[in-house]
Amino acid sequence: MQVELTIAVARIGRWLLLPAFFACLASPAYAFIAYVSNEKGNTVSVIDTETWTVTATIKVGQRPRGIELTRDGKFVLVAVGDDDTIQMIDTATRQIVDSLPSGPDPELFVQDTAGKILYVANENDNTVTVIDIEKRARLGEVPVGVEPEGMTISPDGKTLINTSETTNMAHFIDTATRQIVANVLVDARPRFAEFKSDSSELWVSAEIGGTVTIIDPAKRAVTGKITFDIPGLRREAIQPVGIGMTRDGKTAFVALGPANRVAVVDATTHQVKKYLLVGQRVWHMAFTPDEKYLLVTNGVSNDVSVIDVAALKVIKTIQVGELPWGIAMAPP
């Protein structure tokens, strides 16, 4: 009798465990955290990618735009342009704990490959400021073109790229000497720059030109351009800004501003494969670390669209603060 009872209890136990087992299978393997800068709301929205909800709102300085996590994930760096500084948010406490001497009107910025040096585009004084993150100290500046904005660094860390909106150039800066070594002319109002992970190409979006320029970084020469054509939309409404590229270098996503779409581009052939309808005035984007999802900010509709990268489909819309601009993903 005792043996039969033990077997019965074991069977019941297994049945009771099955729902929990299947729940584990259904839930995502990892939940990541995204941080969104709300330019007009003067806040940063914190998004949990498991529930796709805003779990916290952090009050920051005036006009937050560029946003990025430090390499160690300990701080969120956010450029508050009207306060002329970069604020540091502790990711554990979600409190502003320090600031960096960015220079006037910081917009976009990029870290070196070690996460020790920060390079900041200062829109109002036509310079790139160089900052030691650990010491919170300004190391110098690099004069560039008029209205610098886009910032990226080559995978080997040797070349810094800045785009100047009014000069219409991509400036190649040697990180060792902090000198401009080349200037490449692109189309009107370049807003963003992105390297392929193998350094074979540099992509630069031109908001007014309506194109993405492809540059050979070794030759420092233009090798091609991507154009966009959306039926029913005037060409002036198609304004490329943010760019996201998969690590394998096969697929790129380009935010098209007031066209309210993200273009999906074959990064090998440079042909547009598809347009995804998102929110109003799409700005910038960030992949989850596993590249399963791409999150894009929509400035006028005050929300974030979630794109399933494999399915090339928008699966979710998340309301955030007022005028969302930049987005950064916490490292795994």
SELUMBA-146253 format. One record per residue (C-alpha): residue in three letters; x, y, z. Coordinates in nm, 3 decimals, always signed. Each point is the difference from the previous one (the first is absolute). Layout:
<sites>
<"ALA",<X,Y,Z>>
...
</sites>
This chain:
<sites>
<"MET",<+0.000,+0.000,+0.000>>
<"GLN",<+0.280,+0.238,+0.092>>
<"VAL",<+0.179,-0.069,-0.332>>
<"GLU",<-0.318,+0.070,-0.202>>
<"LEU",<-0.056,+0.327,+0.189>>
<"THR",<+0.357,+0.112,-0.065>>
<"ILE",<-0.035,-0.067,-0.375>>
<"ALA",<-0.332,+0.189,-0.011>>
<"VAL",<+0.150,+0.302,+0.176>>
<"ALA",<+0.296,-0.001,-0.238>>
<"ARG",<-0.234,-0.005,-0.302>>
<"ILE",<-0.207,+0.288,+0.140>>
<"GLY",<+0.318,+0.194,+0.069>>
<"ARG",<+0.112,-0.038,-0.360>>
<"TRP",<-0.336,+0.129,-0.128>>
<"LEU",<+0.019,+0.295,+0.236>>
<"LEU",<+0.347,+0.088,-0.128>>
<"LEU",<-0.101,-0.010,-0.368>>
<"PRO",<-0.165,+0.349,-0.010>>
<"ALA",<+0.310,+0.155,+0.155>>
<"PHE",<+0.218,-0.188,-0.248>>
<"PHE",<-0.195,+0.125,-0.302>>
<"ALA",<-0.011,+0.353,+0.145>>
<"CYS",<+0.380,-0.003,+0.007>>
<"LEU",<+0.008,-0.108,-0.363>>
<"ALA",<-0.239,+0.279,-0.100>>
<"SER",<+0.186,+0.278,+0.181>>
<"PRO",<+0.297,+0.175,-0.167>>
<"ALA",<+0.344,-0.122,+0.094>>
<"TYR",<+0.112,+0.350,+0.092>>
<"ALA",<-0.168,+0.327,+0.086>>
<"PHE",<+0.194,+0.310,-0.097>>
<"ILE",<-0.035,+0.362,+0.105>>
<"ALA",<-0.029,+0.290,-0.246>>
<"TYR",<+0.041,+0.367,+0.084>>
<"VAL",<-0.175,+0.268,-0.210>>
<"SER",<+0.085,+0.372,+0.009>>
<"ASN",<-0.309,+0.221,-0.028>>
<"GLU",<+0.122,+0.327,-0.149>>
<"LYS",<-0.292,+0.223,+0.097>>
<"GLY",<-0.108,-0.186,+0.312>>
<"ASN",<+0.349,+0.028,+0.158>>
<"THR",<-0.023,-0.360,+0.116>>
<"VAL",<+0.141,-0.345,-0.071>>
<"SER",<-0.251,-0.285,-0.030>>
<"VAL",<+0.109,-0.346,+0.116>>
<"ILE",<-0.147,-0.292,-0.199>>
<"ASP",<-0.006,-0.365,+0.107>>
<"THR",<+0.021,-0.217,-0.313>>
<"GLU",<-0.169,-0.296,+0.165>>
<"THR",<-0.324,+0.183,+0.069>>
<"TRP",<+0.050,+0.276,-0.261>>
<"THR",<-0.102,+0.261,+0.256>>
<"VAL",<+0.152,+0.316,+0.147>>
<"THR",<+0.108,-0.094,+0.351>>
<"ALA",<+0.153,+0.334,+0.105>>
<"THR",<+0.037,+0.361,-0.110>>
<"ILE",<+0.317,+0.190,+0.094>>
<"LYS",<+0.000,+0.379,+0.012>>
<"VAL",<+0.307,+0.147,-0.170>>
<"GLY",<+0.124,+0.338,-0.126>>
<"GLN",<-0.121,+0.214,-0.285>>
<"ARG",<-0.035,-0.147,-0.350>>
<"PRO",<+0.142,-0.353,+0.031>>
<"ARG",<+0.099,-0.156,-0.333>>
<"GLY",<+0.308,-0.223,-0.038>>
<"ILE",<-0.011,-0.295,+0.240>>
<"GLU",<+0.226,-0.300,+0.056>>
<"LEU",<+0.098,-0.253,+0.268>>
<"THR",<+0.359,-0.014,+0.123>>
<"ARG",<+0.175,-0.320,-0.107>>
<"ASP",<-0.026,-0.147,+0.351>>
<"GLY",<-0.373,+0.076,+0.016>>
<"LYS",<+0.034,+0.202,+0.321>>
<"PHE",<-0.109,+0.335,-0.139>>
<"VAL",<-0.238,+0.147,-0.256>>
<"LEU",<+0.159,+0.300,-0.169>>
<"VAL",<-0.248,+0.256,-0.132>>
<"ALA",<+0.086,+0.323,-0.182>>
<"VAL",<-0.215,+0.283,+0.134>>
<"GLY",<+0.065,+0.261,-0.268>>
<"ASP",<-0.154,+0.307,+0.159>>
<"ASP",<+0.195,-0.064,+0.323>>
<"ASP",<+0.329,-0.042,-0.190>>
<"THR",<+0.094,-0.324,+0.173>>
<"ILE",<-0.029,-0.378,-0.004>>
<"GLN",<-0.172,-0.142,+0.303>>
<"MET",<+0.089,-0.338,+0.150>>
<"ILE",<-0.286,-0.215,+0.129>>
<"ASP",<+0.084,-0.289,+0.233>>
<"THR",<-0.180,-0.303,-0.148>>
<"ALA",<-0.038,-0.160,+0.345>>
<"THR",<-0.167,+0.296,+0.172>>
<"ARG",<-0.126,+0.185,-0.312>>
<"GLN",<+0.126,+0.323,+0.150>>
<"ILE",<+0.220,+0.266,-0.161>>
<"VAL",<+0.333,-0.036,+0.179>>
<"ASP",<+0.241,+0.212,-0.205>>
<"SER",<+0.057,+0.187,-0.325>>
<"LEU",<+0.266,+0.028,-0.268>>
<"PRO",<+0.147,+0.327,-0.139>>
<"SER",<-0.138,-0.037,-0.350>>
<"GLY",<+0.029,+0.351,-0.134>>
<"PRO",<-0.294,+0.204,-0.141>>
<"ASP",<-0.310,-0.171,-0.140>>
<"PRO",<+0.107,-0.366,-0.002>>
<"GLU",<-0.205,-0.216,-0.235>>
<"LEU",<+0.130,-0.343,-0.104>>
<"PHE",<+0.309,-0.167,+0.146>>
<"VAL",<+0.194,-0.325,-0.017>>
<"GLN",<+0.238,-0.190,+0.228>>
<"ASP",<+0.334,-0.146,-0.101>>
<"THR",<+0.023,-0.379,-0.020>>
<"ALA",<+0.126,-0.026,+0.359>>
<"GLY",<-0.277,+0.221,+0.139>>
<"LYS",<+0.249,+0.243,+0.151>>
<"ILE",<-0.018,+0.299,-0.235>>
<"LEU",<-0.315,+0.181,-0.112>>
<"TYR",<-0.019,+0.205,-0.320>>
<"VAL",<-0.282,+0.258,-0.006>>
<"ALA",<-0.142,+0.204,-0.289>>
<"ASN",<-0.052,+0.359,+0.114>>
<"GLU",<-0.253,+0.142,-0.243>>
<"ASN",<+0.035,+0.367,+0.090>>
<"ASP",<+0.378,+0.043,-0.006>>
<"ASN",<+0.099,-0.232,-0.286>>
<"THR",<+0.224,-0.228,+0.204>>
<"VAL",<+0.028,-0.355,+0.127>>
<"THR",<+0.085,-0.006,+0.371>>
<"VAL",<+0.219,-0.280,+0.136>>
<"ILE",<-0.075,-0.116,+0.358>>
<"ASP",<+0.163,-0.245,+0.242>>
<"ILE",<-0.307,-0.179,+0.140>>
<"GLU",<+0.162,-0.135,+0.317>>
<"LYS",<+0.168,+0.327,+0.096>>
<"ARG",<-0.301,+0.205,-0.118>>
<"ALA",<+0.251,+0.230,-0.167>>
<"ARG",<+0.016,+0.175,-0.335>>
<"LEU",<+0.309,-0.104,-0.197>>
<"GLY",<-0.034,+0.232,-0.298>>
<"GLU",<-0.203,+0.075,-0.308>>
<"VAL",<+0.011,-0.049,-0.376>>
<"PRO",<-0.124,+0.281,-0.228>>
<"VAL",<-0.239,-0.139,-0.264>>
<"GLY",<-0.262,+0.130,-0.242>>
<"VAL",<-0.312,+0.206,+0.069>>
<"GLU",<-0.268,-0.161,+0.221>>
<"PRO",<+0.166,-0.333,+0.085>>
<"GLU",<-0.239,-0.281,+0.091>>
<"GLY",<+0.063,-0.357,-0.115>>
<"MET",<+0.267,-0.192,+0.194>>
<"THR",<+0.139,-0.350,-0.046>>
<"ILE",<+0.331,-0.179,+0.043>>
<"SER",<+0.161,-0.272,-0.211>>
<"PRO",<-0.003,-0.353,+0.146>>
<"ASP",<+0.378,+0.016,+0.052>>
<"GLY",<-0.036,+0.331,+0.185>>
<"LYS",<+0.250,+0.181,-0.222>>
<"THR",<-0.237,+0.226,-0.193>>
<"LEU",<-0.269,+0.228,+0.136>>
<"ILE",<-0.269,+0.129,-0.235>>
<"ASN",<-0.193,+0.322,+0.048>>
<"THR",<-0.263,+0.133,-0.241>>
<"SER",<-0.065,+0.372,-0.028>>
<"GLU",<-0.354,+0.095,-0.099>>
<"THR",<+0.073,+0.332,-0.171>>
<"THR",<+0.341,-0.083,-0.147>>
<"ASN",<-0.148,-0.325,-0.140>>
<"MET",<+0.310,-0.203,+0.076>>
<"ALA",<+0.114,-0.311,+0.178>>
<"HIS",<+0.320,+0.087,+0.186>>
<"PHE",<+0.254,-0.280,+0.055>>
<"ILE",<+0.189,+0.060,+0.324>>
<"ASP",<+0.309,-0.195,+0.109>>
<"THR",<-0.065,-0.093,+0.366>>
<"ALA",<+0.374,-0.013,+0.077>>
<"THR",<+0.083,+0.351,-0.123>>
<"ARG",<-0.353,+0.145,+0.030>>
<"GLN",<+0.044,+0.160,-0.340>>
<"ILE",<-0.229,-0.006,-0.304>>
<"VAL",<+0.167,-0.216,-0.264>>
<"ALA",<-0.274,+0.010,-0.266>>
<"ASN",<-0.327,+0.170,-0.090>>
<"VAL",<-0.259,-0.173,-0.219>>
<"LEU",<-0.283,+0.201,-0.154>>
<"VAL",<-0.346,-0.155,+0.041>>
<"ASP",<-0.355,+0.116,-0.069>>
<"ALA",<-0.181,+0.279,+0.184>>
<"ARG",<-0.031,-0.004,+0.378>>
<"PRO",<+0.175,-0.322,+0.107>>
<"ARG",<-0.145,-0.116,+0.332>>
<"PHE",<+0.145,-0.342,+0.082>>
<"ALA",<+0.291,-0.229,-0.084>>
<"GLU",<+0.045,-0.374,+0.046>>
<"PHE",<+0.284,-0.242,-0.080>>
<"LYS",<-0.053,-0.356,-0.115>>
<"SER",<+0.140,-0.235,+0.264>>
<"ASP",<+0.279,-0.111,-0.237>>
<"SER",<+0.095,+0.364,-0.074>>
<"SER",<-0.060,-0.049,-0.372>>
<"GLU",<-0.252,+0.281,-0.028>>
<"LEU",<-0.107,+0.321,+0.171>>
<"TRP",<-0.364,+0.107,-0.044>>
<"VAL",<-0.103,+0.365,+0.042>>
<"SER",<-0.364,+0.112,-0.003>>
<"ALA",<-0.091,+0.335,-0.158>>
<"GLU",<-0.327,+0.139,+0.132>>
<"ILE",<-0.062,+0.269,-0.261>>
<"GLY",<+0.179,-0.185,-0.279>>
<"GLY",<-0.228,-0.297,+0.059>>
<"THR",<+0.280,-0.254,-0.045>>
<"VAL",<+0.248,-0.222,+0.178>>
<"THR",<+0.353,+0.037,-0.132>>
<"ILE",<+0.225,-0.308,-0.005>>
<"ILE",<+0.368,+0.078,+0.062>>
<"ASP",<+0.306,-0.224,-0.032>>
<"PRO",<+0.182,+0.079,+0.329>>
<"ALA",<+0.337,-0.117,-0.131>>
<"LYS",<-0.012,+0.212,-0.316>>
<"ARG",<-0.210,+0.270,+0.168>>
<"ALA",<-0.209,+0.022,-0.312>>
<"VAL",<-0.371,-0.022,-0.082>>
<"THR",<-0.084,-0.334,-0.164>>
<"GLY",<-0.378,+0.021,-0.021>>
<"LYS",<-0.327,+0.148,+0.124>>
<"ILE",<-0.327,-0.143,+0.120>>
<"THR",<-0.319,+0.181,-0.100>>
<"PHE",<-0.354,-0.054,+0.122>>
<"ASP",<-0.332,+0.009,-0.180>>
<"ILE",<-0.330,-0.042,+0.185>>
<"PRO",<-0.318,+0.011,-0.211>>
<"GLY",<-0.229,+0.287,+0.098>>
<"LEU",<+0.271,+0.199,+0.181>>
<"ARG",<+0.182,+0.306,-0.126>>
<"ARG",<+0.376,-0.046,-0.017>>
<"GLU",<+0.048,+0.292,+0.243>>
<"ALA",<-0.185,-0.200,+0.269>>
<"ILE",<+0.254,-0.282,-0.017>>
<"GLN",<+0.277,+0.114,+0.236>>
<"PRO",<+0.253,-0.268,+0.109>>
<"VAL",<+0.139,+0.037,+0.350>>
<"GLY",<+0.086,-0.295,+0.229>>
<"ILE",<+0.162,-0.318,-0.133>>
<"GLY",<+0.023,-0.345,+0.156>>
<"MET",<+0.198,-0.288,-0.148>>
<"THR",<+0.005,-0.366,+0.102>>
<"ARG",<+0.333,-0.138,+0.121>>
<"ASP",<+0.028,-0.234,-0.299>>
<"GLY",<-0.012,+0.302,-0.230>>
<"LYS",<-0.284,-0.143,-0.207>>
<"THR",<-0.296,+0.221,+0.094>>
<"ALA",<-0.031,+0.369,+0.077>>
<"PHE",<-0.292,+0.205,+0.128>>
<"VAL",<-0.033,+0.371,-0.079>>
<"ALA",<-0.240,+0.234,+0.180>>
<"LEU",<-0.171,+0.229,-0.253>>
<"GLY",<-0.121,+0.279,+0.228>>
<"PRO",<-0.335,+0.158,-0.100>>
<"ALA",<-0.059,-0.283,-0.250>>
<"ASN",<-0.095,-0.198,+0.314>>
<"ARG",<+0.179,-0.307,-0.130>>
<"VAL",<+0.311,-0.205,+0.055>>
<"ALA",<+0.165,-0.125,-0.318>>
<"VAL",<+0.138,-0.355,+0.002>>
<"VAL",<+0.311,-0.011,-0.219>>
<"ASP",<+0.203,-0.292,-0.129>>
<"ALA",<+0.338,+0.120,+0.123>>
<"THR",<+0.187,-0.203,-0.261>>
<"THR",<-0.186,+0.115,-0.312>>
<"HIS",<-0.112,+0.334,+0.149>>
<"GLN",<-0.352,-0.063,-0.127>>
<"VAL",<-0.308,+0.092,+0.205>>
<"LYS",<-0.194,-0.318,+0.078>>
<"LYS",<-0.294,+0.136,+0.195>>
<"TYR",<-0.147,+0.300,+0.182>>
<"LEU",<-0.143,-0.045,+0.349>>
<"LEU",<-0.269,+0.243,+0.116>>
<"VAL",<+0.081,+0.128,+0.351>>
<"GLY",<-0.100,+0.305,+0.205>>
<"GLN",<+0.022,+0.366,-0.101>>
<"ARG",<+0.341,+0.161,-0.061>>
<"VAL",<+0.226,-0.299,+0.058>>
<"TRP",<+0.344,+0.098,+0.131>>
<"HIS",<+0.248,-0.249,+0.143>>
<"MET",<+0.019,-0.370,+0.081>>
<"ALA",<+0.168,-0.274,+0.203>>
<"PHE",<+0.010,-0.379,-0.021>>
<"THR",<-0.050,-0.223,+0.299>>
<"PRO",<+0.339,-0.170,+0.066>>
<"ASP",<-0.125,-0.327,-0.151>>
<"GLU",<-0.116,+0.192,-0.312>>
<"LYS",<-0.347,-0.154,+0.019>>
<"TYR",<-0.163,+0.341,+0.022>>
<"LEU",<+0.067,+0.352,-0.122>>
<"LEU",<-0.152,+0.292,+0.193>>
<"VAL",<-0.053,+0.334,-0.177>>
<"THR",<-0.101,+0.337,+0.144>>
<"ASN",<-0.290,+0.196,-0.154>>
<"GLY",<+0.027,+0.366,+0.095>>
<"VAL",<-0.340,+0.139,-0.092>>
<"SER",<-0.216,-0.294,+0.113>>
<"ASN",<+0.196,-0.023,+0.329>>
<"ASP",<+0.053,-0.374,-0.023>>
<"VAL",<+0.245,-0.278,-0.079>>
<"SER",<-0.065,-0.266,-0.265>>
<"VAL",<+0.131,-0.353,+0.051>>
<"ILE",<+0.111,-0.186,-0.314>>
<"ASP",<+0.040,-0.377,-0.013>>
<"VAL",<+0.329,-0.022,-0.193>>
<"ALA",<-0.047,-0.352,-0.138>>
<"ALA",<-0.361,+0.056,-0.106>>
<"LEU",<+0.061,+0.362,-0.113>>
<"LYS",<-0.322,+0.098,+0.169>>
<"VAL",<-0.106,+0.265,+0.253>>
<"ILE",<-0.141,-0.189,+0.297>>
<"LYS",<-0.048,+0.260,+0.272>>
<"THR",<-0.038,+0.371,+0.073>>
<"ILE",<+0.105,+0.141,+0.338>>
<"GLN",<-0.101,+0.346,+0.121>>
<"VAL",<+0.291,+0.191,+0.153>>
<"GLY",<+0.066,+0.368,+0.077>>
<"GLU",<-0.031,+0.314,-0.208>>
<"LEU",<+0.205,+0.008,-0.323>>
<"PRO",<+0.205,-0.319,+0.035>>
<"TRP",<+0.332,+0.043,-0.183>>
<"GLY",<+0.281,-0.237,+0.094>>
<"ILE",<+0.000,-0.358,+0.126>>
<"ALA",<+0.264,-0.220,+0.161>>
<"MET",<-0.005,-0.364,+0.107>>
<"ALA",<+0.164,-0.128,+0.316>>
<"PRO",<+0.274,-0.258,-0.066>>
<"PRO",<-0.085,-0.365,+0.083>>
</sites>
